[in-house]
Structures are given as structure tokens and as C-alpha cells.
Amino acid sequence: GTHLLMEGLSRHFYPKRNLLLTVANRRRLPYSNGTNTSEKNGIPVKGGLLFSSHDFPERCKWSKKNTIYIRREAFDVLHSFYKLRTWPMKKKPSFDEWLTEQRIKHWVLHVSKWMMTGVYVVHFEHLSTDYEGEMRKIADFFGLPHPAVGYSKPGPVGWNPGKGAIGQGEQHWSEEKKAMLEGLKKEFDLD
């Protein structure tokens, strides 16, 4: 999601600047752990810095008024995370064994805390399926000019372009884990 959004911001609003850096043939945005937000760790743009982080909002030291939070559905993001964490293992746990209540709760807490901050939220699924509409909303919200030629969705971007598939993770969730997710979402008032 981050790569698709950053490619779009670069292409449509900052066309003379590559907002994704090429590092060892992998296109990526500078990463911040929430504390190293100086200019050397981000890309200066009008109104702030661009960088990526997976931190909780309370650890972030940057201005939240210029922040875009990319939300991806739990089914897909946790299955993707499972594949990332277990790929080097010779003996992998099953997804159901790996998917603990603690991991599900971590996702729910992360998303609910970001949703409470009032930052601009882009749903990865919407960005993927209605790219032009989402980029128009971003431009309108942040006061960026619309490009004269419209919004063209970039081709596959990122470290593993097939990884951002939508709706593929749910089939791997047991009914018990789906119920656990729904219960936690309700507990933390997350739709």
C-alpha cells in the first residue's frame, strides 16, 4: 500500500521528484521508527517530510495534520505478515497456530489508535480498486492541484508486487479466529 501511494504522490503531485528511493534495486520510502524524523531520514515536501513507519501514533513525533494512514484489512495484512515472518523457517507453523489472539489484538489496537488521531485515512482496498477516486480525495483534502492529464494508476510497485492482493487472506482464517477478530473489533469500537 505504501509503495502504491508513494508512487501516486510522486507521479501526480511531485512529478519532478522520485519519492521512492532505489536501494539495492528495491524501490522504497525512507523508514522511520517514529523518532528519527529529521530531514536526513525523510524526503522534504511542501508541508513536511515523507517517510514510512509501522509505529503506533503515540511514538510518532511528526505532525499528524499532514499524515496519511494506510489501512489494510486484517485478513490480508495478517496473512501477509505470517508469510513474511515464516518464509525462512524450515518447519513452519500453520497459519492458525501462528495467528494468536495477541497478534490479532495488536492489529486491532494499531488501527484503532490511528483512527482516533484524526489523520487522513486511505483504505488500501479502495486505493487499489478506485485509484483515481482516492487520489482525487487526497488532492482535495490536502489542497494539492489535480493533474491536467488525470490520474493514471502505476503498474506493480514495491518489493513484492503480487503481495498486495485483496481478499486472498480470509480463506486462511479459521472461523474461531474470525470470531476473535470480530470480538476485538467490537471491543475497541473498530468498524
Disulfide bonds with the S-S distance in Angstrom:
none
